[in-house]
């Protein structure tokens, strides 16, 4: 059974701080990794995808992947109240559907 | 490019009624999915399809049926609705040529069974 684990939170950070969201996965042969943001009452939307070890930056967001440790993280710099949402980690391997974590709820306090 | 569209947005059903949730994508994606999300919970995969004419069960298929006659459409059928099927239903699609890539989600259908 493939599993993706996330701390459910809530993770509270002050405005302007760095938010760090973490995710571990069980399938060693996983090849694709995604972070989705889901606002309350809305559908998940893609923030970042990462496929190789290391860091990938896009604006205020940085995804970090460590396949040896089976760990992927998302850093949000200069956090804004509009970043308050649930962040879902998803992991893919081969042709099977992505496996989603249950999500971490982030609250950015103004 | 509309992406993934779902109808209806909201629906209230009585116990025992049936309905079909519609999902259409215009991105020529080969993979399509149906998820349900209960309040405060994660996504649970109901059914998915890897192409027209091919469907497979996910984690929670009981009480649901699907069909995929075209690349674009992937309807989800609820037979004999039960209160346990009260949830938000999301359709998604993705493209795969060996590794499943980004899944794009529709706006969701909020279903209440009374």
Interface residues (C-beta under 8 A of the other chain):
Chain A: X31 X32 X34 X42 X43 X44 X45 X46 X49 X88 X90 X92 X93 X94 X95 X96 X97 X98 X100 X101 X102 X103
Chain B: X31 X33 X41 X42 X43 X45 X48 X50 X58 X90 X94 X96 X98 X99 X100 X101 X102 X103 X104 X105 X106 X107 X108
